[in-house]
Amino acid sequence: MAAFPVRAVFMMAEKGVGEPKAQVLMSVSKRLFKNAVDRNRAKRQMREAYRKNKQVLDKCTGIDDTKSLLIAFIWMDSGHHASLEVEKRIKGLLERICEKLCQSCPE
């Protein structure tokens, strides 16, 4: 799923002992931002947006206690974006992931 400038890839996996309900990966390519400062800023924006909106996943009924949700957020643009815009996109992606999981779970 994509919501420019962020793309999300997710999958369900077997949950190990002591693992959280959801695990997240933030990725910004060195090809897009040559300076580490710029890559770190984009990752910081994505992490903060996820931290503020992760409660969206708590409402999702498609995640049971034996499964863990693995999500990768990938930055796709070579420019910076406002934090509010990034937060809006991440929230939208989390809602779409939740909808997708609820569709695939048996009734």
PyMOL commands that set and color helices and strands:
alter all, ss='L'
color gray80, all
select helices_A, chain A and resi 36-59+83-104
alter helices_A, ss='H'
color red, helices_A
select strands_A, chain A and resi 2-3+6-14+22-27+67-75
alter strands_A, ss='S'
color yellow, strands_A
deselect
rebuild
show_as cartoon
